[in-house]
Amino acid sequence: MLAAPEPPLSDGVVTLRAWQPDDIPALVDCLNGDEEIARWLDMIPQPYGEAEGRLWVDQATSYWREGTAAPFAVVGAGGGEVLGGVGFRWLGEEQGVGEVGYWLRKRERGSGLTTRSVNLISRWACEELGCERLQLRADEDNLPSQRVAEKVGFQREGVLRAVHYNARLNRRVNYVIYSLLRSELPGRVT
């Protein structure tokens, strides 16, 4: 069972909270027509309109209710507009293995907010949910995403060759696989 943290996760700069119906216009503004989102995240429909935003908020709510995933909206710490999204899902809860994923609004990229968000969700997954191994995947060509993983402390393990077909790019994609063990969280005393 997953429950949205109360109060929401925050480091004083960004806050992670559950998606809400009021987020739909901002979600559309963030995702619709963004070339980088379209390139790296082919599971996000393009064009991205109100119907897609509503569907996502409904799915995100059901993931929380079912306990299968924890999708968060990334917002400024004082509330404010949606800046991006970050999520956690179990890959093998019985083994304590989970995965994180993330994206950020175009105008905020390069600001350090993605790193802050991934750090927050990683700590929460390990410290509150008991995740022992956290994984993330990034397209081998998506160097900014790989830099985020490394800044948070994830270790590069290797490349999953031709593991996914990206229809938008009309090619098979290699993913770089990263992991962070609970015992490796920065500042953690073991």
HELIX and SHEET records of a PDB file:
HELIX    1   1 PRO A   21  ASP A   23  5                                   3    
HELIX    2   2 ILE A   24  LEU A   31  1                                   8    
HELIX    3   3 GLU A   35  TRP A   40  1                                   6    
HELIX    4   4 GLU A   50  GLU A   66  1                                  17    
HELIX    5   5 GLU A   93  GLN A   95  5                                   3    
HELIX    6   6 LYS A  106  GLU A  108  5                                   3    
HELIX    7   7 LEU A  113  GLU A  127  1                                  15    
HELIX    8   8 LEU A  143  VAL A  152  1                                  10    
HELIX    9   9 ARG A  182  GLU A  184  5                                   3    
SHEET    1   A 8 LEU A   9  SER A  10  0                                        
SHEET    2   A 8 VAL A  14  ALA A  18 -1                                        
SHEET    3   A 8 ALA A  69  GLY A  76 -1                                        
SHEET    4   A 8 GLY A  79  GLY A  92 -1                                        
SHEET    5   A 8 VAL A  97  LEU A 104 -1                                        
SHEET    6   A 8 ARG A 133  ASP A 139  1                                        
SHEET    7   A 8 ARG A 171  LEU A 181 -1                                        
SHEET    8   A 8 GLN A 155  ASN A 166 -1                                        
END                                                                             
